[in-house]
Amino acid sequence: MDSSYIWDIDRSDLPEDNESYDLVLCIAVLEHLYDVNHALKEIHRILRLGKHILIQVPNLSFWRFRLDIFMGKIPNILKDPRHLHSFNKGFLVEKLAHLGFTEFHVYGQRQRLKWLAHLNPSVFSGDLFILAKKNIIKA
């Protein structure tokens, strides 16, 4: 069954049954939401036990953004009025772990020094991808 929706995830639950998906992609979404926790809870609810979520967010801890802050500037990521939230690896992993996700794999995108980004994507990548597994059913 293929479905698509125009949906306000800030105000409404997803119109899907509990544990009905093997994979949920959340690409360039979380930073634009008012209620990130509600969206993540809903994703957790519709994801089957042992299956995965893949999230992409801009990385507040990117080295260029750190340099901007050090130089007394506001990083571009914080200037974008469409971005209501900012994330780094630790903050997002903590939110996901609290919901019952485990086995986090972190990848980077938008990097110039690919070998450094491979070693430490949370510092050397402008965007983070986090793949996590649903291991706990939360009420």
C-alpha positions as CSV (number, residue, x, y, z in Angstrom):
1,M,0.0,0.0,0.0
2,D,1.5,3.3,-1.1
3,S,0.4,6.4,0.8
4,S,1.4,10.0,0.9
5,Y,0.0,12.8,3.1
6,I,0.2,16.5,3.7
7,W,0.3,16.3,7.5
8,D,0.9,18.6,10.5
9,I,3.1,16.3,12.6
10,D,3.3,19.1,15.2
11,R,-0.4,18.9,16.0
12,S,-1.5,15.4,14.9
13,D,-0.5,11.8,15.2
14,L,0.5,10.0,12.0
15,P,-2.4,8.2,10.3
16,E,-0.6,4.8,10.5
17,D,-1.0,1.7,12.6
18,N,1.4,0.9,15.4
19,E,4.5,-1.0,14.3
20,S,3.7,-0.9,10.6
21,Y,7.0,0.2,9.0
22,D,10.4,-1.5,8.6
23,L,12.2,1.8,7.9
24,V,11.3,5.5,8.5
25,L,13.3,8.2,6.7
26,C,13.3,11.6,8.3
27,I,15.4,13.8,6.0
28,A,15.6,17.6,6.6
29,V,12.5,17.6,8.7
30,L,13.3,17.8,12.5
31,E,14.9,21.2,12.4
32,H,11.7,22.7,11.0
33,L,9.2,21.3,13.5
34,Y,7.9,23.0,16.6
35,D,7.5,19.7,18.5
36,V,10.4,17.4,17.7
37,N,9.6,15.1,20.6
38,H,6.1,14.4,19.3
39,A,7.4,13.6,15.8
40,L,10.0,11.2,17.2
41,K,7.5,9.5,19.4
42,E,5.2,9.0,16.4
43,I,8.0,7.6,14.3
44,H,8.9,5.3,17.2
45,R,5.2,4.2,17.4
46,I,4.9,3.3,13.7
47,L,8.2,1.6,13.4
48,R,8.4,-2.2,14.0
49,L,10.6,-3.5,16.8
50,G,14.1,-4.2,15.6
51,K,13.7,-1.9,12.5
52,H,15.4,1.4,11.7
53,I,15.1,5.1,11.4
54,L,17.4,7.2,9.3
55,I,17.5,10.9,10.3
56,Q,19.3,13.7,8.6
57,V,19.8,17.1,10.3
58,P,22.2,20.0,9.8
59,N,25.1,19.6,12.2
60,L,25.5,22.5,14.7
61,S,28.9,21.1,15.8
62,F,30.4,21.4,12.3
63,W,33.9,22.9,12.5
64,R,33.0,25.9,10.4
65,F,30.1,26.7,12.6
66,R,32.3,26.4,15.7
67,L,34.8,28.7,14.1
68,D,32.1,31.3,13.4
69,I,31.0,31.2,17.1
70,F,34.7,31.5,18.1
71,M,35.0,34.6,15.9
72,G,31.9,36.1,17.4
73,K,29.7,35.4,14.4
74,I,26.3,33.6,14.2
75,P,26.6,30.5,12.0
76,N,24.4,30.3,8.9
77,I,22.6,27.3,10.4
78,L,21.3,29.6,13.2
79,K,20.4,32.5,10.9
80,D,18.0,30.4,8.8
81,P,14.5,31.5,10.1
82,R,13.0,28.2,8.9
83,H,15.2,26.3,11.4
84,L,13.4,26.2,14.8
85,H,15.9,23.7,16.3
86,S,19.5,22.9,16.0
87,F,21.1,19.5,16.5
88,N,24.5,17.8,17.0
89,K,25.3,14.2,17.4
90,G,25.1,14.0,21.2
91,F,21.8,15.9,21.5
92,L,20.0,13.8,18.8
93,V,21.4,10.5,20.0
94,E,20.3,11.4,23.5
95,K,16.7,12.1,22.3
96,L,16.6,8.9,20.4
97,A,18.0,6.8,23.2
98,H,15.4,8.2,25.6
99,L,12.7,6.8,23.2
100,G,14.2,3.3,23.1
101,F,16.4,3.5,20.0
102,T,19.9,1.9,20.1
103,E,22.8,0.9,17.8
104,F,23.5,4.4,16.5
105,H,25.6,4.7,13.3
106,V,26.6,8.3,12.4
107,Y,27.5,9.4,8.9
108,G,28.3,12.8,7.4
109,Q,27.5,14.8,4.3
110,R,28.6,18.2,3.0
111,Q,32.2,17.9,3.8
112,R,35.3,18.9,2.0
113,L,37.8,16.8,3.9
114,K,36.3,13.4,3.3
115,W,38.9,11.5,5.2
116,L,38.4,13.6,8.3
117,A,34.7,13.4,8.0
118,H,35.0,9.6,7.9
119,L,37.0,9.7,11.1
120,N,34.7,12.1,12.9
121,P,31.5,13.1,11.1
122,S,30.1,15.0,14.1
123,V,32.9,17.6,13.7
124,F,33.8,17.5,10.0
125,S,30.4,17.2,8.3
126,G,27.8,19.9,7.7
127,D,25.0,17.4,7.8
128,L,24.6,14.4,10.0
129,F,22.8,11.1,9.2
130,I,22.0,8.9,12.1
131,L,20.8,5.4,11.6
132,A,19.2,3.9,14.8
133,K,17.4,0.7,15.7
134,K,14.1,0.5,17.6
135,N,14.8,-1.9,20.5
136,I,12.3,-0.9,23.2
137,I,8.5,-0.5,23.0
138,K,7.6,2.7,24.9
139,A,4.1,3.4,26.2
